[in-house]
């Protein structure tokens, strides 16, 4: 089976309701040892694209007594000593920032004490950071290894994207390689990187899969069908993306090991950035995501951006954008799903249909206005409320023993129906045509 590459010069059509989560905080620069100029220059490039300022955070490990120093030879550090060290670091940061930043009024800086990776993760959470920028190390091998390990510790726990850059990140990325398994997690990872792209950038969408090598005719036929479906999958995936002005998308379907093929392609197209999601690059490889992410951060010759695990609401939004349907089997997520569904659809004209094969009944209510939907975990009941426009009367229906909720939407992301499965039956809330 040969590799395929498809090129399109048109940016994907955006879905009106597919809007990404927006972090309200600054871009955080993790200032460790060594030359900070490349990190500051990267922050100066990307912060305006994200519409936010910059906060430089340096974490100073606590001053601890050496393990084998005698009591007579060791004077424990005082609180004042640690404060003086942080003050010295803060003054150094201020000088370096003023040397690099063209507008330092939107820059802040601080020196903290603690374990660097965990302290950075905590600070990013507290500030609702839009992005964390870290060094990826491009000098001696030992420098690269230490930088990669610190970055990976932050990647594993951060709730915000992490951008690892080297000394050559001196312009917005114009050639970007992004890994996709066509699922909502990888789409959200791509989406998080789009504001950082230069105008006219080329986005290389890459799907890597590994044939089984089987000679079984049935398995070969299945793999051939899968390969034949890839162009359609790429086209649907692109509808969820909005490129910068003049941008284009190149799609690549490659066979082999995920990290290896991504790194090879990035080198061949002279990529400025590789983007991937933390939780997996393919359905099959999700169990090995740690090794894939590690291989990208350690092995890339360009910058690497790793997106965190999305919130359930983000997954629902993107799943509906990609497939037209979002189905949720976890009752713990139903209330938030139904709250969002209610916000989007209150006041729309709706029909209610109940199909229960166990009693052979189909009940229909037509022409009501949708008032709301909720979930009562105490009684394990889904509630639907309908009303008459301008009237005080309402029609309520409680559904117990529900197995799943599914929201169906059209090609523009507008909700068409809510389906609640219960036993062998289902309840459908159907909306009329959009005015």
N, C-alpha and C positions, 0 to 999 in steps of 0.2 A: 504494500500500500504506500503510495507516494504522499509526501507532504503537500498541502495546498495553501495557497495564499491568494486572497481576494482583496482588491483595492477599490475603494470608493472615495470620490472627491467631495462628497456632500456630507455636511454635518448631520447627525441624527436629529429627527424631529422630537422636541421635548414633549413629555406628557404634562399637561397643565397642573395636575394634582401631585406630581412626583417631585416634591420639594424636599431637599435634604435637611437634616437637623443642623442648626447653626449654633456653634459654641459662642458664648458671649465674652469669653476671656481673651487674654493676650496670647501671642506666640511666645512660648518659653524657650530660652536658649540655655541649655545645660552647659555651664562653663566649668570645665575641668582643667587639668594641667595642659600645658603646651600652648601653641599659637591659637588664639581665639578669633583672629581676623576673619578666617573663612566662615566661622559660625555666625559672626556678626553680619558679614556681607550677605549670607544666605537669609538671615532674618530681615535685613533691610529690603531684600528683593520680595519676599513672600508676604510680609505683614500687610503692605498696602493692598495686595490682592485679596487678602482675607478681611480687609476693613478693620484692622485692629492694631494695637500697639505691641511693644516688645517688653518682656520682663526677663532679664538675665538672672539666672539663679546659680549660684555657686554653693556647693555643699561641702563643708569641711568635716572630715571624719573626726569624731571625738578624740581628744588627747588622752590616750590610755597608757598606763604604766607598762614598760617592757616586761615580758614574762619572767625573765631571769635576772632582774636587777635587784640587788639587796636593798633592804629598807634604809640602810644608812646612806646609800648612794643615790637614792631616788627621791626627788621632791615632787609630790603630786601637783599636777596643774590646778590652778584655781579657776573659779568662774570668771574672774577678771582676765586671766591669761587667755582663755578661750574667746572671750568677748574682744580682746585686743586683736587676736588673730582674725576674727571675722571682720573687724573694722578695717584691718590692713587689706584684706581681700576685697572688701567693698570699695575702698579707695582705688585699688588697682583696676577693678572693673570700670569704675567711673572714668579713669584716664583713657582706657582702651576704647570705651564706647565713644567718647568725645573725639577720638582720632578717626573713627570709622563712620559713625552715624551722621548723615547730612542733616537730620532733624532729630536731635536727641530729646526733644520735648515729649515725644511719645515713647521714650525708653525709661524703664525703671530697672533697678538692680538690687540684689540682696544677697547676703552670705548667711547660710544656715548651717547648723551642726546636725550630724546624723549620718546614717548609712546613705551614700549618694543615690543609688537606684530607688530605694523605697521612699526616701525623702522627696525626690523629684516626682514620683508618682503621686504622693500625697499632695504636694503643692499644685500639681497640674489639676487634680480633682478639685481642690479648694477654689482655684481660680477659674474653673471651667475653661481650661486652656483650649485654644483653637488648634494648636499644633505644638509639639515638642521637637526642637532641633537639637541633634547630638552629633558629635564627631564620629566618623567611621574609621579613621586611621588609615593613612596611605604611605607611611614611611617604613620603618623596620617591621618585619613580621611580628615581633613581639608587641609593638605599638598597635598594630592592626588587631591582634588577638585580644588584647586588653580592652580596646575601645569597643570591639564587637560584643564582648561578653557583658560589658556595662550596658550597652544599648539593648541587648537581648533581654536583660533583666527588666528594663523599663518597658519594653515592648510587651512582655508577657502579662503585665499587670495594668498598663495605662488604659484609661477610658477615652483617650484621644489619639489621633494619628501621630506616629513618630517618624520624623524625617532624619535619616542619617546621611550626613554629607561629608565629602572630602574637600581638599584644598582647591579643587577645580570647579566647585559649584559657584560660578561667578555670573550666571545669567539664568533667567527663567528657562525651564526645560522646554526644548523644542522637539526632541525625539524621546518618546516615552513608551516603555514596554509595560503592559499590564496583563496580569494573569487572570483568567476567568474560567469558571466551571459552568457559566450561564445561570448561576443561582443568585439570589438576592444579596448574599454576603459579598460576593465578588463585585457585583454591580455597585454596592455602596462603597466598597474600597476604591473603585475607579472614580466614582462621584466625588469622593473626598479629595482626590488629587486634581480634579479639573480646574479649580480656581488658580492653581499654581502654574498652569501651562502658559507658555508664551503664545501670543497671537500667531496664527499660522502653524501651530504645532502639529506634528504627526503623532497620532495615538495608535500604537501597535497592539491590537487586541489579540491575545495569544491563548489558545486552548491546547493543552498538552494531554494526550491520552496514550495509554500503553496497551497495544494489542496483546492478546493472550498468548499468541504463538501456537494455538491449538490447530490441529488438522481436522477437528470435528466439523462436519459440514454445517450443522445447525449453529455452532458458535461462530463460524466464519460468516455465515449469512447474517447473523445478528450484528457482528462488527461492521459488515458492509452497509447495513441499514443505518447504523449509528454514524458512520463516516458520511453517508449520503445526506444525513439530517443536519450536518454541521452548518452549511450555508444558511439554512432557515433559522437555526438557533442564533447565529451571529446577527442576522438581520433583526430578530426580535430583541436581542440584547441591546443593540444600538439605539433602539427607540427610547430607552431610559436615560440616554446620555445627551448632554448639551455641550458641544465643544466651544472653545474660544473662537473669536472671529477668524475666519479663513482656515480653520483647522480641518484636518481630514483623518479618516480612519483607515487603517490597513489591518486586515484580519489574517491570522495565521493559525492553521490547524496542524499541529506537529505531533510526532510520535516519539515516545521515549520517556526518560526520567524527567520529571517536572523541573526541578531546579537546574539541572544540567542544560536542558533545552532553552530555558529562559535566559540563563547566563550566556549561552552561545549566541542566541538571537540578539541580545542586548549589545554584545560585542560587534556583531556583524552590521547592525544598523547604527552604530556609534551612539547608543542611547545615553541621554543625560540623566534618566531616572527609571527605576524599576518600581512598580507598584503591586502590592499583593495584600490580601486580607490575612489577619492573624489566624483565623480558624480553619483555613484549608484552601487549596487551590483546585481541588477536584473532589468529587464525591468519593472516589476510591481512595484518594490519598489523605483524607481528613485525619485518619489515625496517625499519620506520619507528619502532621503539620509542623511539629517542633523541628524536625530535621530539615524540612523545606525552608522554613523561615530562617533557620540558622545558616543554611547554605547560601541563601541570598545575601544576608547581612555580612557574612564572612567573605564571600567570594566575588561580589560585584565590584567592577572597576568604576562604577558610577554611583550616584546617590541612590538610596533605597528608601521607599516610604511604605510602612506597614500600618494598615488600618486596624482598629480594635474590633472586637466582637460587637455588632450593632445591638441596640435596644430592640425589644420585641416590636414596638410600634414602628421602628424603622424597617424591620424585616417585613412586617405586614404591608407597609406602604410600597416597598419595592417589589414584593411578591405579586401584588395586584398589578403593578405597572408591567411586570415581565410576563405574567401568565394570564391575567384577567381574573384570577381567582386566588383568594387567600383562605386556606382552611386551617383551623386551630383546634387541636384535640385536647389541649391542656386547660382545664377549668380555671386554673390560676391566672390565665391570661384573658379570660372571657370578659371580665368587667371593663378592662381598659380597651379591648377591641370594640365593645358595644358603646362605650362612651364616645370614642372617635366616630363610630358609625352614626350615632345620634347627632353629634355636632355637624356632620357633613350633610345630613338628610332631613333634619326636622322641617316639617311643613310640606314635604313632597307628597303628592297623591300616590296612594299605595293600595294594593290588593293583598289579601291574606288568604293563603290556601293551606289546608292541612290534609295530608295524604297519609292514612293509617291503614295499611293492608290487613292488620290484625283484626280490625273490626269492619273492614270493607267500607269505610266512610271517607268522604271528601267534603270538607266544609269550606265555603268560600265567603269572604267578606270583600266587597268591592267599593271603590270610590271614597275611601277614608283618607284623612291626612295623617301622616306619620308623626307621632308625638315623641316617642322615645323607646329605647330598649335598654335593659339592664340585666345583671345577673346577681342573684341572691345566693351566696355560697352557703349560708346557714341552712337553707331549705333546698339547695342544689336546684334552683329554678331560674330559667330564662324568662324574662318578662317582656312582652311587647305591648305597646300602648298606641292606639289609634284614636282619632277624634274627627269631629266635623268642623270644618272651617267656620270660625265665628261663633261656634256653639259651645255649650258647657258639657255636653255628654261625651263620654269616652268609652271605648271598647278596649278591654284588657284581656290578654291571653297569657297564661302561665304555662311553661313547658318544663316538665320534670323528666328526669332520666335522659337528659341530652347527652349525646356522644361526641358531637363536634359542631362547630360553627364554621360557615363558609361565606365569604363576601365575594360576590361576582361583580365585575365592573366591565365597562366597554373599553374600546381601544384608546379612549382619551383619559382613562382613569376614573371616570364617573361611576358611582355605584349603581348597579342594576337590580341587585337582589341580595337578601340575607337568607341563607338556608340553614336551618337547625335540624340536624339528624337526631332521631330518638327511636331506639329499637329498630324495627323494620320500616318505620315511617319517617316522615319529614314534614316540617312546617316551612313554608316559603312566604317571605314578604317581598312582593314584586312592585317596583316603581314603574309609573307610566312614562311615556315619552317625555323627553326634556323639552320645555316650551321654547 
